[in-house]
């Protein structure tokens, strides 16, 4: 178990029990691992986090490949085992080559990259490593993804960084059904 037990109706803020009940009705049970096991303690925030995540995953202009690659690079740059293990197989299924996933995981030299892969990896890594994006990385990303796509990519980075902060800080366990090797940190 992570650092806090699962949320219950009795442990959430008293002015957020209606939101807790709404979440529970939709999900059926309280998550025991991962970001939900943390965010459910503040149900109003959980609803907002879910809304942003749903937009990014279902309504953004980004392909599944770009979304999953962005999540992976964000997970790797934040040493977040939970997000990595939640998305590595999905990234492979979305078309991110095994060699790219494995090189990112092991922090090895990357193989030759497709233009979308290069744009995403350069932009995301550069931001997390320098807290800025150079003109060159920005230009490549905007050319490949367009304005809307690059804004959405930045939102994915922020969303998954928030998740990484929560699961790393609260020491969330990995899901039992993981299929990927543990992220070396």
C-alpha positions as CSV (number, residue, x, y, z in Angstrom):
1,X,0.0,0.0,0.0
2,X,1.1,3.6,-0.7
3,X,1.5,6.2,2.0
4,X,-2.2,6.8,2.5
5,X,-5.1,4.3,2.6
6,X,-7.9,4.3,0.1
7,X,-10.3,7.2,0.3
8,X,-13.7,6.6,1.8
9,X,-16.8,8.7,2.1
10,X,-15.8,9.4,5.7
11,X,-12.2,10.5,4.9
12,X,-12.9,13.0,2.1
13,X,-13.5,16.7,2.9
14,X,-17.1,17.0,4.3
15,X,-18.1,19.5,1.6
16,X,-17.0,17.0,-1.2
17,X,-19.0,13.9,-0.2
18,X,-21.5,14.4,-3.1
19,X,-18.6,14.4,-5.6
20,X,-17.2,11.3,-3.9
21,X,-20.5,9.6,-4.3
22,X,-20.7,10.6,-8.0
23,X,-17.2,9.3,-8.6
24,X,-18.0,6.0,-6.9
25,X,-21.3,5.6,-8.8
26,X,-19.3,6.0,-12.1
27,X,-16.3,3.9,-11.2
28,X,-17.9,1.2,-9.0
29,X,-15.0,1.2,-6.5
30,X,-12.2,3.4,-5.2
31,X,-8.9,2.9,-6.9
32,X,-6.3,1.2,-4.7
33,X,-3.2,2.1,-6.7
34,X,-2.2,4.9,-9.0
35,X,-3.2,8.5,-9.2
36,X,-6.9,7.8,-8.5
37,X,-5.9,6.2,-5.1
38,X,-4.5,9.7,-4.2
39,X,-6.7,12.2,-6.0
40,X,-10.0,10.6,-4.8
41,X,-9.1,12.0,-1.4
42,X,-10.1,15.4,-2.9
43,X,-13.0,14.4,-5.1
44,X,-13.6,17.9,-6.7
45,X,-9.9,17.9,-7.9
46,X,-10.3,14.2,-9.1
47,X,-13.2,15.2,-11.3
48,X,-11.2,18.1,-12.9
49,X,-8.2,15.9,-13.4
50,X,-10.4,13.3,-15.0
51,X,-12.0,15.9,-17.3
52,X,-8.6,17.1,-18.5
53,X,-7.3,13.6,-19.0
54,X,-10.4,12.6,-20.9
55,X,-10.0,15.5,-23.2
56,X,-6.4,14.9,-23.9
57,X,-6.8,11.1,-24.5
58,X,-10.1,11.2,-26.4
59,X,-10.6,14.7,-28.0
60,X,-7.2,16.1,-28.7
61,X,-5.7,16.4,-32.2
62,X,-2.7,14.2,-31.2
63,X,-2.4,10.6,-32.5
64,X,-2.3,7.8,-30.0
65,X,1.3,7.3,-30.9
66,X,2.2,10.9,-30.0
67,X,0.1,10.8,-26.8
68,X,1.7,7.6,-25.6
69,X,5.2,8.7,-26.5
70,X,4.7,12.0,-24.7
71,X,3.5,10.1,-21.6
72,X,6.5,7.8,-21.7
73,X,9.1,10.5,-22.1
74,X,7.4,12.4,-19.3
75,X,7.4,9.3,-17.1
76,X,11.1,8.6,-17.8
77,X,12.2,12.2,-17.2
78,X,10.3,12.1,-13.9
79,X,11.4,8.6,-13.0
80,X,7.8,7.6,-12.6
81,X,7.5,3.8,-12.6
82,X,3.7,3.9,-12.3
83,X,3.1,6.0,-15.5
84,X,5.9,4.2,-17.3
85,X,4.4,0.8,-16.6
86,X,0.9,2.0,-17.3
87,X,1.8,3.3,-20.8
88,X,4.9,1.4,-22.2
89,X,2.8,-1.5,-23.7
90,X,0.2,1.0,-25.0
91,X,3.0,3.0,-26.7
92,X,4.3,-0.1,-28.4
93,X,0.7,-0.9,-29.5
94,X,0.3,2.6,-30.8
95,X,3.3,2.3,-33.1
96,X,6.3,3.5,-31.0
97,X,9.0,1.1,-32.0
98,X,10.2,-1.4,-29.4
99,X,13.8,-0.1,-29.8
100,X,12.7,3.5,-29.0
101,X,10.7,2.4,-25.9
102,X,13.6,0.2,-24.7
103,X,16.2,3.0,-25.3
104,X,14.1,5.5,-23.4
105,X,13.6,3.1,-20.5
106,X,17.3,2.3,-20.3
107,X,18.5,5.8,-21.1
108,X,20.5,4.5,-24.0
109,X,21.2,6.1,-27.3
110,X,18.1,6.4,-29.4
111,X,17.8,4.6,-32.8
112,X,16.9,6.5,-35.9
113,X,13.6,8.3,-35.2
114,X,10.6,9.1,-37.4
115,X,9.9,12.9,-37.6
116,X,7.0,12.8,-35.1
117,X,9.1,10.7,-32.6
118,X,12.1,13.1,-32.9
119,X,9.8,16.2,-32.4
120,X,8.2,14.8,-29.3
121,X,11.3,13.3,-27.7
122,X,13.4,16.4,-28.3
123,X,10.7,18.8,-27.1
124,X,9.8,16.9,-24.0
125,X,13.3,15.9,-22.9
126,X,14.6,19.4,-23.5
127,X,11.9,21.0,-21.4
128,X,12.4,18.6,-18.5
129,X,16.1,18.8,-18.6
130,X,16.5,22.6,-19.0
131,X,13.0,23.9,-18.1
132,X,13.0,25.7,-21.4
133,X,12.5,24.7,-25.1
134,X,15.1,26.0,-27.6
135,X,14.0,27.6,-30.8
136,X,15.1,24.5,-32.8
137,X,13.1,22.0,-30.7
138,X,10.1,24.3,-30.7
139,X,10.3,24.8,-34.5
140,X,10.5,21.1,-35.2
141,X,7.6,20.4,-32.9
142,X,5.3,23.1,-34.3
143,X,6.1,22.0,-37.8
144,X,5.2,18.4,-37.1
145,X,2.3,18.9,-34.7
146,X,0.9,22.4,-35.5
147,X,-0.1,25.0,-32.9
148,X,-3.0,23.1,-31.4
149,X,-1.1,19.8,-31.3
150,X,1.9,21.5,-29.6
151,X,-0.3,23.1,-27.0
152,X,-2.0,19.8,-26.4
153,X,1.4,18.0,-26.2
154,X,2.4,20.6,-23.5
155,X,-0.8,19.9,-21.6
156,X,-0.1,16.1,-21.8
157,X,3.3,16.8,-20.3
158,X,1.9,18.9,-17.5
159,X,-0.9,16.4,-16.8
160,X,1.4,13.4,-16.6
161,X,4.0,15.4,-14.6
162,X,1.2,16.1,-12.1
163,X,0.4,12.4,-12.0
164,X,4.1,11.6,-11.6
165,X,4.4,14.0,-8.7
166,X,1.4,12.4,-6.9
167,X,2.3,8.8,-7.4
168,X,6.0,9.3,-6.7
169,X,5.3,11.4,-3.6
170,X,2.6,9.2,-2.2
171,X,4.6,6.0,-3.1
172,X,1.8,4.4,-5.1
173,X,2.3,0.7,-5.8
174,X,2.5,-0.6,-9.3
175,X,-0.5,-2.5,-10.7
176,X,-0.3,-6.2,-10.2
177,X,-0.9,-6.9,-13.9
178,X,2.0,-5.0,-15.3
179,X,3.6,-6.4,-18.4
180,X,6.7,-4.2,-18.8
181,X,10.0,-4.5,-16.9
182,X,10.3,-2.1,-13.9
183,X,11.6,1.3,-14.9
184,X,15.2,1.5,-13.7
185,X,15.7,4.6,-11.5
